[in-house]
Amino acid sequence: MAHSKTQPSGRKPATLKLAYASIGVVFGDIGTSPLYAMREALRPVERAGLDLRPAVIGISSLLLWAIVLIVTVKYVIMLMRADNRGEGGILSLVVLVETVLKRKGGFVLGLGIIGAAFFFGDAMITPAMSVLSAVEGLAVINPEFGAIVQPATIAVLVTLFLVQYRGTAGVASLFAPITAIWFLVIGILGLFHISDDFGIFAALNPWYGAKMLFERPGLALLVFGGVFLAVTGGEALYADMGHFGKRPIRIAWLACVFPGIVLNYIGQGAFIIHYPEAARNPFFLMAPGWSLVPLVVLATLVTVIASQAVITGAYSMAQQAIALGLLPRMNIVHTSETEQGQIYIGQVNWLLLVGVIMLVLVFKSSSNLASAYGLAVNISMAIDSILAIVFFWKTRNLPRWFTMPLLTVIVVVEGTFLSANGLKLVSGGYMPVLIGATIIMLMITWLRGRAALAEKLRRESIELVGLLQSLERRSPTRVAGAAVFMQTDPVYAPSALMHNLKHNRVLHDILVFISVETTDEPRVERDDERVAVKQLPLGAWLVEARFGYMEQPDVPMALRACEPHGLTIDPRQASYFLGRRVIRPSDRSSMPFWQQRIFIMLTNQSARAIEFFRIPPDRVVELGMQMSV
């Protein structure tokens, strides 16, 4: 009896500790939505001049049930069961669906590209929207402070992006307590104001929300655009699953985050019914005068933490997209000795910063920016639902009678939200669409260009085994040492080998041909699965190194893993031969000229193989060649 109690108690503290830590990373985006969601949902009602009481009850009902259905049911209960070795997010879901369908590419990859592209759009809009809405609390303290809202927001955002290269390990320990205090404060604020009008409890009945849609569908669509802002953190919640695990995230959501948010929305609703003039900024106006300054400071800190989570998510998404061949190679810096997921990608960081500052300067206020916010993440979330239907239908991970009706209802609800957010297109929604469309175009161009280049190389290349057999009969001069040749295709001889033979007419004693494959798993956990080693003619070795789509390839590490297979070389003493291609446009290419130019630009911006594959830079020989696609 004593033993049976000991084991769970050992696991419980670890789970609770992870649940507490997840509050600071996973829920920042969704936790800041009370700052603006109710306010934006009420704007169309105010403009229409409707009776406020039934409208507030209807909107409160829509907010509560959107959180229950989209976040709790779809993400926390269902989609967290659609994980790839513990990892979540839209690209992990794409890999899962491709696996269950036993077919790669096609419409599934197309959906993944669209979802990933709009996630990057969301990663620009979220920091601008969140920090602006928090700093605008200054204008509630004193209207004269309105003039400094924009410069203060830009200062906070620039500081946030400038410190990214240091990683979050140093300040991450502060995230959980600050965010936990936030949920406690907003819950207490809401609880304090429920007594303003107990009639707000009618919002717990979903009929009051649905009634608005039936009675005034045109107005309800405008309201839905604001209501959707309450669930915009759902996709980020799913993407961050790999850092903490399902159980801790579920505990944190149900025990802390969900009650705090729900209490705040109910309290805002009761407060607005009692004080209709508070509709212009209910969140800050709910607070007593003495608490406004600390509340603005706390809100700003939490929005910075929320922005941090989205920025980190953008790095992870970029890393997965690079591994899956959707984006060019970028230099990935690991900012933590212990946490694999903590990375920094400079190109992504500076592009996000430029985009965020542009959004703040163009839209000027969070109310204006609300017109752009929501559409990008709505598209990503709808794609999650479509892929989830395929996954749960094929795997029967959950009973079909449970998943299919629920997911169908969710798709209809998200489709309604998409129609509502589509109405924002002219007033600002064009911005995330432009960002997303640009990234989609870049991804498709990169895929097409790489495929055309690979096809051309195959046509012009010689089979490696045949070449080595002919060299065995008439072997060139051999020199001491080991030569490692990087390959894109293990069947064909790499261009660097051909150029080395042509110009130097020598070969090293030990020849290693290594290709890097990205697996369908987030990480390759077992050392015996890391490499496949095969002996070739002329005493050469063929190595296929495998890395998960969440890992950064490390060629020296892969070479050290070859020792049990009979290949023993010191990666620090070997010479690495790399082909450096200069791409030129061609009239005979299958790609239009403008797309060729973009592909060339992406190739030129691509990180050098030395840094990307962690090859010792002082042991590299690069051999250049010109070619066209």
Secondary structure, 3 states (H helix, E strand, C coil): CHHHHHHHHHHHHHHHHHHHHHHHHCCHHHHCHHHCHHHHHHHHHHHHCCCHHHHHHHHHHHHHHHHHHHHHHHHHHHHHHCCECCECCHHHHHHHHHHHHCCCCHHHHHHHHHHHHHHHHHHHHHHHHHHHHHHCHHHHHCHHHHHHHHHHHHHHHHHHHHCHHHCCHHHHHHHHHHHHHHHHHHHHHHHHHHHHCHHHHHHHCCHHHHHHHHHCHHHHHHHHHHHHHHHCCHHHHHHCHHHHCHHHHHHHHHHHHHHHHHHHHHHHHHHHHHCHHHHHCHHHHCCCHHHHHHHHHHHHHHHHHHHHHHHHHHHHHHHHHHHCCCCCCCCEEECCCCCCCCEEEHHHHHHHHHHHHHHHHHHCCHHHHCCCCCHHHHHHHHHHHHHHHHHHHHHCCCCHHHHHHHHHHHHHHHHHHHHHHHCCHHHHHHHHHHHHHHHHHHHHHHHHHHHHHHHHHHHHCCEHHHHHHHHHHCCCEEEEEEEEEEECCCCECCHHHHHHHHHHCEEEEEEEEEEEEECCCCCCCCHHHCEEEEECHHHCEEEEEEECCCCCCCHHHHHHCCHHHCCCCCCCCCEEEEEEEEEECCCCCCCCHHHHHHHHHHHHHCCCHHHHCCCCHHHEEEEEEEEEC
